[in-house]
Amino acid sequence: MKLKLGDTVTWTSQSLGCYTTKTGQVSAIVPKDCRATDYGYKPNGGVAGAQRNHESYVVKVGYRTYWPRVSQLKKVEERDGRDSSQN
């Protein structure tokens, strides 16, 4: 799946047995073999994780940024049926 800056996406994360669905906007596109910290991602615990071998996305939810796995992202369509990149 290819996303564009500003696309609205949603995904569900899990921690300690609790699942949380998050929705936000793509704020940066991270090229293959690069770290997300070079593209605005500020990890909460100070550990950014390894670079990924595919294009990935930094997503802004409120004032927080996330670097979710691309396989978990779903693009959100607007209410009129258009996808969020067709503004």
N, C-alpha and C positions, 0 to 999 in steps of 0.2 A: 504494500500500500504506500503510495506517495502522498505526502501531505504538504500543504503550503503554509507559510507564515500567516497567522491569524485564524487558521482552521480551528473549529471547536471540536474537541475530542473528549471521550469519556473512557474510563477503565476502572477496574476494581482491584484494590490492593488488599493484602492480608498481613496482619501482624498479631502475634499472640492469640490466634484463633478468632480475631475480629476482622470482619470484612468491611471495607469502606469504598464506596463508589465516589470517584472524583471526576469533575468536569472542568475543563479549562481550555485555554487557547495556546496553540503552538507559538512559542516566542523565539525559538531558534531551531535551525536545522543543523545537526551535527554530522559532518561528513564521516564516511567509513574510516576506521582506524584513528579517530581523534577522540579526545576526552571532552566531556560535556562542560567541564569547568572553564574551558576556553570560550564557551558560548553562553555564559550567563548562569550556569547551574551552580548554586551554592549549597553543597550537601549539609544537612542538619548535623550529622555526627562528625563532620570533618573528613570523612573518607569518600572520595569521589567514585571509586570503582574503576575497573579496567576499561580501556577503550573497547569499542565494539567493532566487529568486522562487517558492519552494514550501516547504512545511513540510519540515524535515530533522531529523536526530537526532544527538546526541552519544552515542558508545558508549564504555564503559569496558571495557578489556581489561587485567586485572591492575591495576597502578598507573598506566597510561597512558590518556589519552583521545584519541579520534579523531573526526573529522567526515567520515565517508565519504559518497560520493554515494548517494543513496537508491536509484537504479537498480541499484546493485551489491549491495544488502542482500537477504538471504534470511532469513526467520524460521525459527528452529530449533524443531522439535517435540520434545516429551519422548518418552521411550522407550515410554510407554503410548499414544502416538498423539495426546495432547492437545497443543495449542500451548502455548508457554511462558507465556502470560498467564493461563492457567486454573489458577492455583495454589490 
